[in-house]
Amino acid sequence: MTFIEFKKLLLDAEISVPKFSQLIKVNEKNIQSYKKKGKVPNTIAVIATCFAAMHQANIDYRTLIDELGLELKTKKGAGFGHKKKSPKEPVLDQE
């Protein structure tokens, strides 16, 4: 699905990109990055399609998603975490 098709579905669902990303607990910058790529991943396309269909059927998808208790994931890759450094052992003078 193209990013433009994705945005049209969000309009059909009456939700903005920032509110969409907040609802599904995905960083908004990640969603906006798909604009440069021109396409959205399948999972995002499915979610947007379902939201639009549910909205047209007068189903309150926002409450359903909120009830899932989703949590925003934190970055865990190299350089993102602050690991506790173990204290260095003192260097003993060797004679």
N, C-alpha and C positions, 0 to 999 in steps of 0.2 A: 504494500500500500504506500502511495506517495505521501509526503508530508502534507500536501495540499488536501488530499482526500481525508487524511486524519483530522486536519483542522475543520473541514466541513462537517465531519461526524461530531466533533466537539460542539460545533454550533447547533447541530440537530439535538444534541443532548443538553444544550443550554449550560455549558460549562466552559470556562476559559482554561488555557494551558496551565497557568499557575494553580488554579483550583483543582484541575485534573491531577497534576503532579502531587499536590498536597493530599488529595483524597486517596491516591494509590500508594502514597509514601515513597515516591521516587523523586530524586533531586530534580528540580525544574531545569537546571543546566543540562542534565542528561537528555531530557525531552527536547529541549531547544537544539541540542547538538544534531538531532535527526534532520533538522531543517537543512543543514549544510550537506548532509549525506543524501537528502532528497527522499529517503524512504524511512519508514518506521519498522521496528522489529515486529514479527508476527504476534507476539503476546500483547504488545501495545495496540496493534490494529484490532485484535479480537476484543480487548477491553473497551476501546472506543466504540466499536460496532455494537457491542452489547449495551453500553450506556445509552447510545442513541435509540436502539430498539426498545429498551426498557422505558425510556422517557416518553417515546411515542405511545407506549401502552399504558401510560400513567402509573408506572411503577417507580417508587421512590428509591432509586439505586443508591443514592448518597447514604441513606440510613443503613441500607443493607451492607454497604462497604464499611461504614464506620463501625458496625457491630462486629466485624471481623477482628478488630483490634490490631490492625497492621502496624508495623514499626518501621521507621526509616532505618535503612541499613547504613552502617558507617563504613568508611573506607578502611580496608585492611591490608592493602598491598604494601610493598616495600616503600619505605619513606613516609608512610602515612601515620603509623603508630609511634608512640613514644615508649619504647621498651625501657624498662628499668635496667640500668647497667649494674652488673654485679661489681661490688667494690674490688678494685685491683689489689692483689696481694702485694705487700711491700717488697721491694727489691732488697735483698740482703747483700751486704758487702761480702764479697768472696775474696779471701786473702790467700 
